[in-house]
Amino acid sequence: MPVRPTASNDRPRVNGKFLSVNGTRFYIKGITYGTFQPDAGGNQFPLPSQVEFDFSLMARHGINAVRTYTLPPPYLLNLALQYGLKVMVGLPWEQQTTFLDDANRVQAIIHQMQDAVRACFHHPAILCYTIGNEIPAQIVRWYGPKRIEQFLHRLYEAVKSADPDGLVTYVNYPTTEYLSLPFLDFDCFNVYLETEDKLRAYLSRLHNLTGDRPLVLTEIGFDSQRNGEAKQAEVLDWQIRTLFGKGCAGTFVFGWTDEWWCDGHPIEDWDFGLVDRQRCPKRALQTVAKAFADAPFSPQATLPRISVVVCSYNGAATIRDCLDSLLHLDYPDFEVIVVSDGSTDQTADIVRQYPFRLITTPNRGLSCARNTGLAAATGEIIAYLDDDAYPDPHWLRYLAYSYQTTGHAGVGGPNLLPESAGLLATCVFHAPGGPVHVLTTDEIAEHIPGCNMSFRREVLLEIGGFDPVYLTAGDDVDICWRVQQQGYTIGFHPSATVWHHRRSSLKAYWKQQQGYGRAEALLERKWPGKYNTLGHLTWGGRLYGNGLTQPLELRRRKIFHGIWGSAPFQSVYQPASSLVASLPLMPEWYLLTGLLGLLSVLGLAWSPLLWALPGFVAALAIVLMQAGISAVKAPYRASTTGQQGWFWLLTSWLHVIQPLARLYGRLTYGLTPWRKRGPTHYRSAYLFYHSRVFTRWATGRRSPAEWLVTMEQQLKAMNLRVRTGGEFDTWDLAVSGGFCASVRAILAVEQYGGGQVLRFRCSSRYSVTAGVLLLSLGAVSALSAMNQAYLVSLLPGLLAGMLLVGFFTGRARAMAALAHAFGQPQAILLSEPEPTVASDVNTVSFG
């Protein structure tokens, strides 16, 4: 007897990193069921009486979902509904064969899928459909991952056409984890790892692969025949608790019973069931029931007190969403402190309507507001939340889990787009310049965004809190670097999520990105070693999040398969983008584009300069292509083709203008390729030194490494961009003199009975890029002047002169800085004495 179709609002839905049913979060606490020996009619499930017995026993032990590998009959779905079980419906097809060789077979598979989905009649017991389960790695290698990904996308679309409201997934496994399937509603993996540390680490990796989508482990388990029932129960216990603690949306334990039929015969040398073949419960059934009852978090766990600090400046438009969500946090011991940083709107009045602590201060900037919250906090963990963000109910639970299972000094999480966001806000979410996290490993972060970050209170106090120089942005980057500078680590929990409102107008987005550019300029003054010569921040880790502009890479991705495809864990090798591919991603690329455009315009007065026009067109075309491709790859699904087109157009435009806004902000605050760093006063002789040797005498004995460390600290204290020589370098220290030049130095130490003679050789280095520009501009200026186009020659000549001056002055500043560092703590030159500041150092000569 068919059951009525489910109303669309009753169907399971994806909500951020989790699933929900009827608006309530649904954690999958499931079991696999089958496959069983088919009967004479081909039915691959037990009789209804046996299914009812099994389902009733499952329900009594807290199981809420069943995974089938073949299409379930109507009686099984009805019984599942009766006992409150959701069914993950497996849609089998001949995936073990070279199925793509025959177009008719492909069409048959698609029609078979659609017929199976229609047969389910939108049954209310259905959790989702699976369009495949572990396509063999050899088959994927045979066709290549691209063709398999395209075929799975066709299957996904076919199922959606038959049941638009049904959730669709594919069950992958570590051997083909490199398959890129962003179209799926959520991601599933079968994972068998028998040590807790390895499972925890691999779950972090899978979360990074799945991004914002829910992650479900569709098979975990342990064989009791080889290991014993006690060991099976022990392993399943920590497997379940670990995956829920790591933020998975649920799991299916493999399997319900030891009765298992595969490839036409019974499997009798493995016993993965929670009950045996006669349906007698094993010890693992009670253990799983207890772990499921505690999931996602054990109620007996001792949790740290957390202080949630919300800093707001005129945030009345969004802060109510934030405070409403904080009222519904599922955490036993926390406080909320709202710091109104000189707000002139209704922010303070809104906060007073909630049972939270309000602190009002004059407007002193974001960092000061964060420090005010830190001073007032009583928790051992300080969690910072922006006033335009609101947390997931289990936000603090996941943060606490990370602190309790690691030694991290700080932990952050992702920020997602609210479902109510409009089209433009959605485009901004998928555009560059948003709050993203940077990971150096799958679990260690270099940076966590300020809208969702937390730290141990004692660590923040140890490093002196936030730097007040950062008024609106940049404070989160600075605090992360300072925490790591002290030797601490920062972690990332993929399910400690907050929902973050994006800018809803182009003007607001442009203003925000300008502000970020100014913050980068402030950061560069404090952390010059983190920036390259052009003024672009170089992260040590990899950026994760939405809206990242994709470079135009011609290289094919490499997949680690192992010898003959034998590796059990196969992944994509993703080397860092080449310098050529990375340059168009930098805001400074627009300076080159502008220069080429200006030369093209001058070509109207002197025709040879029209040769710059193809370069200008190419530079601009690269930007537009990057923007268009990045917008196409954004995982946005519009309800109409027109809406999808508007989304692509707006998102592409945001990819184009964002670097311009950042560049404007950088230039306004002095972060330019021609910026000056180092001593402002130096001996005029340094302008002409290509290479120079400094010599000094020091009493006592110190190793060369100790001297170099001291000099490096001196140079960094002068806010210079300093590099240390690597294992294959013939120099020890290098100081950037700007875009045009740098100076490298090498130290030699001579040992004598009463002390040491230090010799320090500094050598100039020319920038190849600056040299090419100088020669090109000089040639253009000279040639145009020779052709009596004097006005045309003025601009390139002026630019060439600026580059030449920049080389000499930059080199002089770098050499003066190195000389100063070498002369510390006592800087006495034989030819030009200076005051003594330490008694153990005397300079012998300068030459």
VOGU-3710 file (C-alpha; in Angstrom, 3 decimals, decimal comma):
1> mpvrptasnd> 0,000/0,000/0,000  1,660/3,239/-1,058  2,245/6,013/1,457  1,330/9,592/0,667  4,105/11,745/-0,790  5,944/13,915/1,700  5,386/17,646/1,695  8,512/19,430/0,584  9,008/21,106/3,961  9,027/17,658/5,632
11> rprvngkfls> 11,847/16,356/3,483  15,374/16,181/4,854  17,334/19,301/3,970  20,919/20,465/4,055  21,527/23,184/6,626  25,154/24,252/6,573  27,359/21,371/7,700  24,397/19,306/8,885  21,020/17,873/7,866  17,652/18,857/9,243
21> vngtrfyikg> 14,145/17,394/9,226  11,143/19,632/9,946  13,538/22,393/10,946  15,247/20,226/13,578  18,841/19,069/13,233  19,043/15,424/12,253  22,210/13,571/13,196  22,442/10,321/11,289  22,888/7,440/13,736  22,580/4,669/11,226
31> itygtfqpda> 23,278/1,063/10,360  23,813/-0,647/7,024  21,254/-3,284/6,085  22,209/-5,940/3,568  22,888/-7,063/1,058  20,996/-10,309/1,578  20,541/-13,458/-0,470  17,814/-12,801/-3,035  14,693/-14,932/-2,966  13,133/-16,651/-5,965
41> ggnqfplpsq> 11,507/-13,380/-7,037  14,789/-11,476/-6,906  13,916/-9,572/-3,707  17,185/-8,871/-1,873  15,653/-8,246/1,553  14,296/-10,542/4,295  10,607/-11,254/4,750  8,521/-8,449/6,241  8,345/-10,228/9,608  12,136/-10,387/9,825
51> vefdfslmar> 12,517/-6,773/8,722  10,016/-5,697/11,370  11,933/-7,602/14,045  15,196/-6,002/12,938  13,765/-2,491/12,752  12,108/-2,732/16,153  15,415/-3,844/17,700  17,227/-0,984/15,949  14,722/1,580/17,202  15,063/0,323/20,782
61> hginavrtyt> 18,815/0,922/20,572  18,672/4,503/19,314  19,322/3,854/15,623  17,473/6,362/13,442  18,627/5,544/9,899  19,180/2,517/7,662  21,351/2,319/4,595  20,378/-0,102/1,841  22,592/-0,984/-1,091  19,703/-1,904/-3,396
71> lpppyllnla> 16,252/-0,460/-4,024  14,096/-1,208/-0,958  10,622/-2,705/-1,456  7,583/-0,684/-0,326  7,055/-2,799/2,782  10,554/-1,975/4,010  9,968/1,770/3,608  6,612/1,509/5,392  8,170/-0,407/8,289  10,975/2,124/8,479
81> lqyglkvmvg> 8,404/4,901/8,767  6,554/2,932/11,433  9,685/2,637/13,588  10,965/6,156/12,977  13,838/5,194/10,689  15,101/7,163/7,701  16,356/5,170/4,716  19,395/5,980/2,591  18,290/4,408/-0,685  21,029/2,768/-2,713
91> lpweqqttfl> 20,528/2,926/-6,489  22,752/0,134/-7,847  24,083/-0,126/-11,378  26,922/-1,951/-13,127  29,699/0,301/-11,809  32,196/-2,581/-11,701  32,314/-2,681/-15,509  33,589/-0,370/-18,245  30,118/1,130/-18,467  31,019/4,243/-20,465
101> ddanrvqaii> 32,013/2,265/-23,561  28,406/1,795/-24,634  26,160/4,851/-25,082  23,053/2,670/-24,912  24,191/1,263/-21,576  24,718/4,777/-20,246  21,189/5,766/-21,203  19,857/2,561/-19,689  21,589/3,325/-16,375  20,100/6,830/-16,327
111> hqmqdavrac> 16,579/5,564/-17,050  17,035/2,813/-14,472  17,917/5,448/-11,873  14,888/7,572/-12,672  12,516/4,596/-12,599  13,888/3,528/-9,205  13,392/7,004/-7,764  9,829/7,200/-9,086  9,127/3,800/-7,542  9,904/5,236/-4,130
121> fhhpailcyt> 7,016/7,683/-4,604  8,595/10,422/-2,438  8,185/8,156/0,551  8,424/10,068/3,886  10,921/7,505/5,214  13,502/8,387/2,567  16,593/10,162/3,799  18,407/10,470/0,469  19,463/8,610/-2,688  22,967/7,365/-3,423
131> igneipaqiv> 23,941/7,336/-7,107  26,884/5,005/-6,599  29,061/3,268/-4,069  32,830/3,024/-4,439  33,346/2,944/-8,201  36,538/0,840/-8,378  39,732/2,848/-8,616  40,828/0,843/-11,661  37,649/1,845/-13,507  38,212/5,500/-12,591
141> rwygpkrieq> 41,814/5,291/-13,798  40,667/3,603/-16,999  38,406/6,482/-17,989  40,115/9,273/-16,054  38,455/11,188/-13,206  36,988/13,864/-15,483  34,707/11,458/-17,355  33,591/9,759/-14,141  32,813/13,124/-12,541  30,779/14,149/-15,598
151> flhrlyeavk> 28,853/10,880/-15,586  28,052/11,137/-11,883  26,827/14,670/-12,518  24,463/13,280/-15,181  23,167/10,710/-12,690  22,659/13,456/-10,128  20,640/15,534/-12,589  18,607/12,484/-13,594  17,634/11,733/-9,990  16,805/15,400/-9,352
161> sadpdglvty> 14,556/15,452/-12,396  12,562/12,583/-10,906  12,550/13,937/-7,338  13,613/17,597/-7,171  13,291/17,787/-3,391  15,206/14,586/-2,667  18,779/14,733/-1,398  21,352/13,066/-3,644  24,841/11,873/-2,770  27,563/9,518/-3,921
171> vnyptteyls> 29,464/7,205/-1,578  33,178/7,642/-2,135  36,126/5,998/-0,427  39,793/6,918/0,234  41,043/5,197/-2,908  39,216/7,713/-5,121  39,004/10,676/-2,763  40,373/12,888/-5,568  37,016/12,841/-7,388  35,663/16,392/-7,410
181> lpfldfdcfn> 31,874/16,284/-6,961  30,788/19,744/-5,761  27,278/19,317/-7,156  26,302/16,736/-4,522  23,972/17,768/-1,708  26,385/16,300/0,828  29,461/14,085/0,834  29,765/10,468/1,949  32,820/8,296/2,527  33,380/4,714/3,579
191> vyletedklr> 36,355/4,775/5,956  37,924/1,906/7,886  40,716/3,134/10,150  41,614/1,225/13,272  43,558/3,854/15,246  41,951/6,936/16,722  44,713/9,403/15,763  44,603/8,363/12,109  40,817/8,620/11,988  40,856/12,065/13,577
201> aylsrlhnlt> 43,486/13,296/11,115  41,696/11,833/8,096  38,381/13,360/9,134  40,080/16,766/9,130  41,255/16,094/5,599  37,798/15,014/4,423  36,224/18,130/5,914  38,680/20,273/3,964  37,735/18,396/0,803  33,988/18,776/1,364
211> gdrplvltei> 34,120/22,430/2,388  30,740/23,812/3,466  28,788/20,614/2,781  27,870/17,999/5,408  30,183/15,007/5,763  28,732/11,568/6,524  30,721/8,369/7,038  28,551/5,773/5,371  30,605/2,792/6,526  32,644/2,334/9,675
221> gfdsqrngea> 33,135/-0,970/11,398  35,332/-3,671/12,902  35,510/-7,421/12,385  34,637/-9,391/15,510  35,607/-12,750/14,000  39,306/-11,874/13,913  39,463/-9,417/16,806  36,798/-10,562/19,249  33,516/-8,983/20,278  35,074/-6,946/23,113
231> kqaevldwqi> 37,565/-5,298/20,769  34,822/-4,654/18,206  32,783/-2,815/20,843  35,793/-0,803/22,002  36,752/0,334/18,501  33,205/1,250/17,478  32,844/3,327/20,629  35,799/5,641/19,891  35,037/5,669/16,165  31,533/7,022/16,743
241> rtlfgkgcag> 32,576/9,519/19,414  35,495/10,772/17,321  33,542/11,375/14,135  30,738/13,211/15,932  33,272/15,263/17,885  35,008/16,161/14,617  31,771/17,570/13,263  30,409/14,865/10,971  26,690/14,970/10,218  26,393/11,293/11,111
251> tfvfgwtdew> 27,468/7,789/10,300  26,313/4,314/9,340  27,887/1,412/11,176  28,657/-1,575/8,986  26,593/-3,529/9,545  23,446/-4,754/11,256  23,985/-8,472/10,982  26,756/-10,929/10,174  24,452/-12,285/7,477  25,953/-10,853/4,321
261> wcdghpiedw> 25,591/-11,863/0,689  27,951/-10,535/-1,965  28,803/-11,466/-5,564  26,459/-14,432/-5,584  27,605/-16,180/-2,408  27,484/-15,717/1,371  30,408/-14,041/3,139  31,341/-16,154/6,140  34,933/-15,161/6,929  34,003/-11,657/8,198
271> dfglvdrqrc> 31,674/-10,747/11,052  31,046/-7,014/11,077  27,473/-7,177/12,402  26,115/-5,789/15,636  24,027/-8,957/15,788  25,009/-12,391/14,581  23,343/-14,396/11,817  20,637/-15,568/14,201  19,981/-11,931/15,254  21,475/-12,421/18,700
281> pkralqtvak> 22,940/-9,093/19,873  26,688/-8,777/20,343  28,357/-6,615/22,939  28,871/-3,940/20,299  25,132/-3,284/20,003  24,890/-1,896/23,530  28,106/0,065/23,053  26,851/1,624/19,821  23,509/2,409/21,459  25,283/4,243/24,298
291> afadapfspq> 27,569/6,146/21,879  24,575/7,148/19,727  22,645/8,247/22,816  25,522/10,541/23,800  26,044/11,855/20,268  26,925/14,386/19,200  28,367/15,267/22,628  28,604/13,351/25,851  26,441/15,005/28,539  28,929/13,935/31,233
301> atlprisvvv> 31,866/15,812/29,712  33,504/18,523/31,835  33,613/21,643/29,683  35,605/24,869/30,070  33,879/28,156/30,763  33,748/30,293/27,627  33,286/34,036/27,318  31,654/35,117/24,063  32,687/38,665/23,134  30,694/40,585/20,516
311> csyngaatir> 32,214/43,894/19,427  29,893/46,297/17,640  30,034/49,721/16,077  26,622/50,841/14,791  25,551/47,228/14,262  21,848/47,682/14,982  20,854/46,295/11,572  22,230/42,808/12,246  23,021/42,433/15,950  19,556/41,156/16,870
321> dcldsllhld> 20,130/38,012/14,781  23,413/37,548/16,599  21,925/37,920/20,077  18,885/35,736/19,327  21,199/32,907/18,300  23,363/33,349/21,379  20,242/32,791/23,489  19,914/29,308/21,965  23,504/28,117/22,280  23,719/24,542/23,514
331> ypdfevivvs> 26,484/24,939/26,079  26,316/24,665/29,869  28,790/27,327/31,003  29,224/30,536/29,023  28,743/34,276/29,273  28,099/36,904/26,604  29,793/40,310/26,697  28,770/42,924/24,132  31,125/45,868/23,685  29,493/48,854/21,993
341> dgstdqtadi> 32,454/50,786/20,594  30,980/54,287/20,504  27,857/53,260/18,572  25,531/56,141/17,686  22,587/54,028/16,501  20,243/51,762/18,507  22,839/49,072/19,209  23,010/49,631/22,981  19,197/49,778/23,323  18,844/46,472/21,479
351> vrqypfrlit> 21,474/44,764/23,633  19,726/45,885/26,835  16,741/43,747/25,827  18,840/40,602/26,306  20,281/38,986/29,451  23,833/39,779/28,392  26,469/42,120/29,755  26,782/45,420/27,879  29,912/47,589/27,995  29,798/50,971/26,248
361> tpnrglscar> 32,995/52,822/25,396  34,006/55,779/23,231  34,870/54,833/19,678  38,457/53,549/19,882  38,483/50,868/17,196  37,973/47,134/16,918  41,167/46,033/18,673  40,448/48,168/21,724  36,915/46,795/21,839  38,268/43,238/21,748
371> ntglaaatge> 40,673/44,089/24,575  37,817/45,554/26,608  35,927/42,283/26,264  39,054/40,344/27,188  39,534/42,371/30,380  35,935/41,805/31,453  35,815/38,072/30,572  35,745/35,386/33,248  36,054/32,359/30,960  39,239/30,437/30,287
381> iiaylddday> 38,353/30,568/26,565  37,504/33,839/24,801  35,363/33,376/21,672  35,005/36,427/19,411  31,947/36,915/17,214  31,113/39,789/14,875  27,842/41,654/15,263  26,826/40,660/11,721  27,326/36,948/12,408  25,281/34,453/14,393
391> pdphwlryla> 26,477/31,061/15,634  25,362/27,508/15,104  23,731/26,133/18,291  26,679/23,768/18,828  29,349/26,369/18,021  30,849/26,407/21,501  30,609/22,623/21,817  32,867/22,101/18,827  35,311/24,760/19,982  35,496/23,111/23,401
401> ysyqttghag> 36,058/19,696/21,796  39,114/21,054/19,988  40,545/22,608/23,130  40,014/19,402/25,116  41,579/17,096/22,529  44,509/19,324/21,446  46,968/21,783/22,909  46,003/24,620/20,551  46,137/28,177/21,883  43,375/29,223/19,513
411> vggpnllpes> 40,630/27,580/17,466  38,501/28,953/14,648  35,798/27,728/12,342  34,101/28,488/9,023  31,635/31,265/8,309  28,707/30,448/6,043  26,138/32,458/4,125  22,679/32,785/5,748  19,868/31,193/3,765  17,984/34,502/3,699
421> agllatcvfh> 20,776/36,264/1,794  19,759/38,050/-1,394  21,340/37,675/-4,822  23,981/40,384/-4,375  24,997/39,161/-0,909  25,274/35,666/-2,371  27,526/37,009/-5,117  29,681/38,729/-2,504  29,924/35,428/-0,603  31,323/33,831/-3,757
431> apggpvhvlt> 33,604/36,791/-4,528  37,189/37,328/-3,310  38,114/39,320/-0,239  35,884/37,537/2,250  36,944/36,142/5,624  38,775/32,904/4,830  40,950/30,609/6,899  44,504/29,610/6,041  45,666/26,096/6,928  49,241/24,832/6,966
441> tdeiaehipg> 48,010/21,254/7,528  44,556/19,693/7,615  44,313/20,616/11,306  46,722/23,531/11,929  45,764/27,073/10,918  48,001/29,999/10,080  45,040/32,349/10,214  41,441/32,198/11,422  39,036/35,053/10,540  37,967/37,492/13,218
451> cnmsfrrevl> 34,245/36,815/12,768  34,764/33,335/14,237  37,887/32,978/16,348  38,689/31,940/19,901  41,783/31,840/22,099  42,832/30,706/25,523  42,549/33,737/27,805  45,967/33,166/29,361  47,626/33,254/25,924  45,955/36,531/24,953
461> leiggfdpvy> 47,079/38,093/28,235  50,601/36,748/27,766  51,035/38,465/24,380  49,368/41,681/25,520  46,029/41,372/23,759  45,174/42,987/20,437  47,220/45,796/18,904  45,161/49,040/19,080  46,624/50,262/15,783  44,089/48,103/13,917
471> ltagddvdic> 40,835/50,033/14,030  38,574/48,070/11,679  40,475/45,101/10,210  43,818/43,317/10,309  43,653/42,616/14,042  42,828/38,947/13,487  45,829/38,424/11,198  48,150/40,193/13,622  46,952/38,264/16,675  47,329/34,925/14,878
481> wrvqqqgyti> 50,898/35,717/13,850  51,784/36,891/17,361  50,335/33,770/18,965  52,361/31,586/16,622  55,446/33,738/17,140  55,307/32,698/20,801  55,472/29,045/19,797  51,765/28,213/20,087  49,564/26,586/17,478  46,102/27,499/16,211
491> gfhpsatvwh> 43,563/24,870/15,234  40,508/24,788/13,025  37,250/22,932/13,615  35,212/22,584/10,396  31,861/22,388/12,190  32,291/25,280/14,640  30,285/27,361/12,190  28,771/30,808/12,247  26,446/32,386/9,704  27,915/35,638/8,444
501> hrrsslkayw> 25,999/38,381/6,625  27,778/39,715/3,548  27,688/43,221/2,113  24,448/43,794/0,230  25,542/46,598/-2,115  28,434/47,220/-4,485  29,291/50,442/-2,651  29,531/48,676/0,710  31,636/45,903/-0,823  34,011/48,408/-2,430
511> kqqqgygrae> 34,382/50,305/0,848  35,031/47,091/2,768  37,777/45,992/0,374  39,380/49,434/0,537  39,481/49,055/4,308  41,110/45,644/3,982  43,742/47,207/1,724  44,520/49,811/4,381  44,736/47,057/7,002  47,252/45,231/4,813
521> allerkwpgk> 49,366/48,366/4,690  49,383/48,519/8,493  50,271/44,850/8,729  53,165/45,234/6,294  54,751/47,931/8,447  54,748/45,566/11,411  55,391/42,293/9,550  57,460/43,229/6,468  58,870/39,717/6,202  55,382/38,394/5,464
531> yntlghltwg> 55,119/40,480/2,291  56,925/40,243/-1,016  58,677/43,087/-2,811  55,508/44,159/-4,613  53,643/44,441/-1,314  51,575/41,274/-1,587  51,058/39,032/1,426  52,591/35,578/1,008  50,863/32,986/3,180  52,757/29,933/4,328
541> grlygngltq> 49,601/27,799/4,201  46,726/27,270/1,826  43,626/29,471/1,680  40,256/27,774/2,182  36,846/29,298/1,704  34,543/30,707/-0,940  35,302/33,300/-3,569  38,974/32,632/-4,175  39,969/33,764/-7,661  41,336/30,819/-9,607
551> plelrrrkif> 44,598/31,307/-11,535  44,836/30,315/-15,185  46,847/27,116/-14,799  47,850/25,175/-17,893  49,285/22,309/-15,876  47,125/19,238/-15,396  46,458/18,147/-11,854  48,503/15,203/-10,671  46,929/12,336/-8,784  48,883/10,059/-6,512
561> hgiwgsapfq> 47,735/6,551/-7,435  50,584/4,433/-6,161  52,375/1,839/-8,296  49,805/0,292/-10,650  47,033/2,135/-8,808  47,654/0,157/-5,634  47,584/2,984/-3,060  44,667/2,653/-0,598  44,555/6,452/-0,156  44,789/8,319/-3,471
571> svyqpasslv> 44,752/12,086/-3,593  45,405/15,079/-5,814  48,865/16,599/-5,589  48,339/20,350/-5,602  51,625/22,253/-5,861  51,654/25,976/-5,294  50,783/28,043/-8,340  53,728/29,211/-10,395  54,892/32,811/-10,111  53,643/33,560/-13,619
581> aslplmpewy> 50,185/32,198/-12,760  50,118/34,020/-9,407  51,054/37,495/-10,679  47,634/38,260/-12,255  46,012/37,467/-8,891  47,850/40,319/-7,185  46,245/43,764/-7,047  49,555/45,155/-8,317  48,810/43,467/-11,660  46,484/46,407/-12,310
591> lltgllglls> 49,470/48,769/-12,095  51,134/46,913/-14,965  47,845/46,848/-16,867  47,453/50,584/-16,325  51,000/51,276/-17,511  50,416/49,281/-20,690  47,138/51,091/-21,229  48,793/54,485/-20,773  51,548/53,593/-23,256  48,868/52,470/-25,702
601> vlglawspll> 47,167/55,857/-25,421  50,508/57,579/-26,020  50,705/55,476/-29,156  48,157/57,874/-30,669  50,928/60,475/-30,607  53,808/58,153/-31,505  52,674/55,050/-33,388  55,454/52,619/-32,278  53,917/52,670/-28,783  50,834/50,984/-30,208
611> walpgfvaal> 52,829/47,782/-29,762  51,875/48,083/-26,089  48,214/47,645/-27,021  48,376/43,824/-27,419  50,056/43,608/-24,008  47,328/45,749/-22,469  44,600/43,642/-24,055  46,292/40,419/-22,910  46,750/41,669/-19,330  43,114/42,741/-19,155
621> aivlmqagis> 41,914/39,527/-20,817  43,678/37,426/-18,201  41,842/39,292/-15,444  38,479/38,851/-17,156  39,083/35,163/-17,882  40,110/34,486/-14,293  37,002/36,265/-13,053  34,644/34,438/-15,406  36,096/30,990/-14,709  36,060/31,576/-10,947
631> avkapyrast> 32,419/32,671/-11,082  31,460/29,602/-13,134  33,045/27,302/-10,548  31,092/28,858/-7,676  28,669/26,210/-6,316  25,534/28,286/-6,770  22,275/26,779/-7,990  19,712/29,256/-9,226  16,052/28,438/-9,709  16,035/29,941/-13,216
641> tgqqgwfwll> 18,518/30,309/-16,043  18,164/34,086/-15,911  19,017/34,205/-12,228  22,028/31,979/-12,840  23,176/34,367/-15,565  22,857/37,407/-13,298  24,742/35,571/-10,580  27,599/34,772/-12,944  27,755/38,330/-14,284  27,725/40,015/-10,870
651> tswlhviqpl> 30,184/37,555/-9,334  32,562/37,981/-12,284  32,399/41,746/-11,879  33,208/41,461/-8,161  36,234/39,338/-9,022  37,369/42,158/-11,322  36,846/45,134/-9,000  37,987/43,575/-5,711  41,744/43,789/-6,491  41,241/47,401/-7,583
661> arlygrltyg> 39,637/48,279/-4,260  42,397/46,509/-2,331  45,047/48,271/-4,432  43,481/51,662/-3,762  43,482/50,990/-0,032  47,096/49,804/-0,098  48,353/52,778/-2,102  46,472/55,230/0,108  48,307/53,966/3,189  51,740/53,634/1,610
671> ltpwrkrgpt> 51,859/49,944/0,690  53,356/50,476/-2,756  55,965/48,578/-4,767  58,158/51,680/-4,472  57,729/52,045/-0,694  60,799/52,987/1,352  61,903/50,975/4,351  65,012/51,224/6,471  67,161/54,160/7,625  66,127/57,549/6,306
681> hyrsaylfyh> 69,640/58,921/6,891  72,736/57,178/5,618  76,229/57,991/4,373  76,205/59,251/0,815  79,001/56,785/0,022  76,482/53,947/0,330  74,814/55,174/-2,851  77,797/53,978/-4,853  78,913/50,836/-2,998  78,235/47,700/-4,990
691> srvftrwatg> 80,046/45,519/-2,472  81,528/46,361/0,906  83,300/44,536/3,736  82,823/45,580/7,363  85,204/44,371/10,063  85,017/44,491/13,849  86,687/43,046/16,916  84,730/41,362/19,699  85,978/40,008/22,992  84,756/36,600/24,118
701> rrspaewlvt> 83,498/33,854/21,875  80,149/33,512/20,135  79,203/31,223/17,294  78,454/32,682/13,832  74,831/31,605/14,273  74,522/33,633/17,474  75,904/36,725/15,787  73,555/36,295/12,826  70,512/35,835/15,039  71,391/39,051/16,869
711> meqqlkamnl> 71,784/40,938/13,604  68,532/39,511/12,227  66,690/40,736/15,308  68,214/44,177/14,881  67,082/44,313/11,258  63,559/43,158/12,040  63,327/45,786/14,771  63,880/48,333/11,991  60,796/46,923/10,163  62,838/45,656/7,245
721> rvrtggefdt> 62,031/42,692/5,044  64,762/40,244/6,027  65,430/36,772/4,667  67,818/34,175/6,024  69,895/32,037/3,721  68,781/28,487/3,110  70,663/25,217/3,035  71,884/25,769/-0,526  72,578/29,518/-0,337  76,015/31,104/-0,200
731> wdlavsggfc> 74,780/34,088/1,820  73,472/34,457/5,371  71,165/37,478/5,439  69,373/39,474/2,748  67,656/42,823/3,174  65,221/44,240/0,629  65,909/47,782/-0,477  62,594/48,057/-2,274  61,358/46,989/-5,673  64,649/47,690/-7,448
741> asvrailave> 67,439/46,294/-5,276  68,433/44,204/-2,311  71,659/43,500/-0,442  72,940/40,093/0,597  75,517/39,576/3,337  77,788/36,790/4,517  79,587/36,567/7,857  83,056/35,134/8,568  84,415/34,769/12,103  88,152/34,559/12,862
751> qygggqvlrf> 89,061/33,105/16,252  91,897/34,614/18,336  93,011/34,064/21,897  91,418/37,209/23,261  88,339/37,310/21,092  87,059/37,291/17,532  87,396/39,266/14,324  84,102/39,491/12,475  84,062/40,120/8,763  80,773/41,013/7,088
761> rcssrysvta> 80,598/41,284/3,281  77,569/42,996/1,741  76,822/42,672/-1,979  74,157/44,426/-4,028  71,544/42,513/-6,001  69,588/43,973/-8,894  65,929/43,196/-9,450  65,579/41,532/-12,838  62,008/42,800/-13,194  63,031/46,347/-12,354
771> gvlllslgav> 65,993/46,081/-14,728  63,800/44,986/-17,616  61,370/47,826/-16,911  64,218/50,322/-16,668  65,753/49,300/-19,994  62,359/49,128/-21,707  61,213/52,519/-20,486  64,602/54,057/-21,164  64,617/52,686/-24,701  61,087/53,961/-25,352
781> salsamnqay> 61,996/57,391/-24,002  65,170/57,602/-26,075  63,582/56,391/-29,290  60,593/58,707/-28,993  62,910/61,638/-28,292  65,014/60,723/-31,325  61,827/60,864/-33,370  61,069/64,305/-31,899  58,106/63,035/-29,900  59,362/64,890/-26,854
791> lvsllpglla> 56,114/64,946/-24,896  55,720/61,217/-25,421  59,266/60,593/-24,212  58,647/62,497/-20,984  56,550/59,880/-19,178  58,705/56,770/-19,821  61,804/58,834/-19,193  60,457/60,011/-15,863  59,507/56,475/-14,855  62,923/55,158/-15,890
801> gmllvgfftg> 64,575/57,882/-13,818  62,472/56,970/-10,798  63,519/53,348/-11,153  67,170/54,324/-11,381  66,941/56,531/-8,309  65,031/53,770/-6,534  67,844/51,338/-7,187  70,575/53,548/-5,759  68,621/54,770/-2,733  67,165/51,340/-1,982
811> raramaalah> 70,586/49,739/-2,113  71,982/52,453/0,121  69,253/52,018/2,725  69,675/48,220/2,772  73,474/48,440/3,080  73,217/51,089/5,793  70,789/48,885/7,728  73,123/45,901/7,497  76,077/48,019/8,594  74,066/49,334/11,526
821> afgqpqaill> 73,008/45,827/12,582  76,569/44,585/12,261  77,799/47,400/14,468  75,332/46,687/17,272  75,452/46,680/20,229  78,483/48,952/19,695  78,599/50,760/16,349  82,156/52,122/15,910  83,664/52,498/12,479  87,401/53,158/12,258
831> sepeptvasd> 86,960/55,911/9,733  83,944/57,462/11,421  83,730/56,717/15,182  80,458/56,644/17,042  79,670/56,476/20,784  80,396/53,239/22,625  77,348/51,420/24,068  78,897/48,105/25,101  82,293/47,318/26,561  83,024/43,998/24,861
841> vntvsfg> 83,016/45,134/21,226  85,548/47,228/19,359  85,710/47,768/15,649  89,142/47,181/14,138  88,712/48,525/10,656  86,265/49,515/8,001  87,110/48,641/4,452
//
